[in-house]
Structures are given as C-alpha cells and as structure tokens.
C-alpha cells in the first residue's frame, strides 16, 4: 500500500496534506481493486445474481424455441387445412418458410443437435397428433357444458377393407346448434352389439354421460334401427328419453332411387351413365382423349362422376358434368371408336345420342339441384 494503509487499515488524520494523500491513494492498487469490486457489486444488484442471469438466458432460449416450434406447428396446420400430404411435404414447406425470411426458425434448426430432427416424418406426425388433441379438447370442453346432446353415427368400409364407425355429436350452445366430428372407431365386427359397445366405450373415454343423450341419428338398416336389438334400442336402455331419427338425407336418397327405378327412362340413363363412368375411369388413355377433345372445344375439363345409389348428391354432380361436357363426351367416344373400333364406345355414343337420353339428362339437370339443396339442408 503506497499510503501505508491509510483509508484502508487505519483512519486518515493528516488533513493538511489531504489532497496529496487522496491522489496517492487513488493511484494505489488497493483502491483500484476496491473500485472494481464495487462496480461489480453494483452491476450484480442491477442485473441480478449469477443464477438469475443463467435463468434469464434459459428463459430467453425457451421463448426462442417455443417460437420456432410454433412456426413448425403452423406449417403442419397449413398442410392439414389444405389437405396436402404432410409426411412428404413438411420438410419442403419448412425450407420454403426459411428461405422467405424465417431467420429465427433457421437459427433454431441450425442450433439443434443431430438427434433433434424437427422436420422428420415422425416429428410432423407428432405435430398433427398434438393439433388433433388440442382440437378435441376444445370441442369436449364445450360439449361438457351442454345439458343434453345428440349422437350421429354411420358405419362403412375404408379403402383398406377395414370396418369403421364415424361418430358425431350435436348440441345447443347459446341457442345455436353445434355439430362436430368426434372420432373414427375401428370395428372388429359390424353387428349391433359391436357398434353399441364401441359407442359406449367412446363416450366413456371422453367423459360424456350417456344418460344426457336425447337424440340418435342413424340410417335405416336393422343393425342401427332395429326395435328390439338394434343399436338405438340398446342405447335407449341408458337414455330412455332419447329419440331415434332415421337420417333424412338417407331417406331422401332412398326415395330418389326408388323413384328412378320406377321410371324406365330415368333408370336407363343411370345405367348408361354408370357404364360411361366405367369406360373412362378404367383407362387413363381414354380419359386423356376426352380431355383433349374438351380442350379443342374450349370446354372445362370436367371429370365424369360415378352415379351411386349410396353416395348422396352423386347423381346431381354426375348429370351436371355430363350435360356440361355432352358434346365433348360424344365426340371423344366417336374418336375412340374410329381409332380402336371398340364396340363399347360406339354403343355409348349411340345411347347418349338418343332423344330419350338427352331428354332424361335435361330433366334430371332440372329436378336434381333442388333435391340436392334439400339434402344439404
């Protein structure tokens, strides 16, 4: 110590030389160390302790990571809403977002380790499942507040030949009816007991009380509508006041099919339209021939829809498309017959060229739109 410990180890008393001694002490090593320590302590008070600093850094990292994950989930949501395959397009969409200015997302992806691959097909599947869980929870939260609700269900076979049951719920919310999809259930059997058990298990799993069901909407098959052993009869044991309603859209479709079958001209044109769909649908080459004629005639490239007795609104869409592309269809059939000499092409061309067929197409185009609108409402 240049000042002999004054100001540090013992008090200062020589006030005649105060200025000289103060300047000497200011240049001393001890004063410099004390000053640095004081400034460090002051900074620690302002910014917090070392632990607090580490916590602040960790918090900032969490916020950055959450923002990046949110961007990835938004990409997943976009693909899902646009019905775009997510497992094969997710990584490309993320690359596009990064290239368009997503710097924070770019830094996040670059800073993650090799094991944390957030653009893999496994990650995007997890994102989709997370979105599905969030949507389901938000729906169930509203549904649990309802005093009563109704259920609608239908059974079908998917493309993999697996029996599936789709379940919907409908309830009132602030005077407005709400309807939402609930779940798709895989069935081992399609009998009444299996469907009934699947519905009960699904409702219990989602904490929905079966005794609050006041309405059931199914098709008219005996499996669902049977008075004694049907699904609706079994459910009424838990909810005696529930009303069973045969789906009006299904009833309307059955009525239309029966009316068409009872009218020879209409029945014949449906057979012709089904054969026409099979003719073009089974051959990409024929389909391309039709599209080529449509382009030459400057007509919209409309695809022929299969008229199905079990697919609601399919008849209206089929007739509308055939009428709009009638000239192109007949010309394409004539061209195919001229090039390949296929008798089926000639037969379809002659069948569609008959006055009865043309009249039936125009008649159906006039009558089916109101029926389709009624089915939608």
Buried (B, 14 or more C-beta within 10 A) or exposed (E): EEBEEBBEEEEEEEEEEEEEBBEBBEEBEBBEEEEEEEEEEEEEEEEEEEEEEEEEEEEEEEEBBEEBBEBBBEBBBBBBEEEEEBEEBBBEBBBEBBEEEBEEBBEBBEEBEEEEEBBEEEBBBEBBEEBEEEEBEEBBEEBEEBEBBBBBBBBEEEEEEEBBBBBBBBBEEEEEEBEBEBBEBEBEEBEBEBBBBBBBEBBEEBEBEBEBBBBBBBBEBEBBBBEEEBBBBBBBEBBEEBEBBBBEBBEBBBEBBEEBEEBEEBBBBBEBBBEBBEBBBEEEEBBEBBBBBBEEEEBEEBEBBBBBBEEBBBBBBBBBBBBBBBEBBBBBBBBBBEEEEBEBBBBBBEBBEEEEBBEBBEBBBEBBEEBBEEBEE
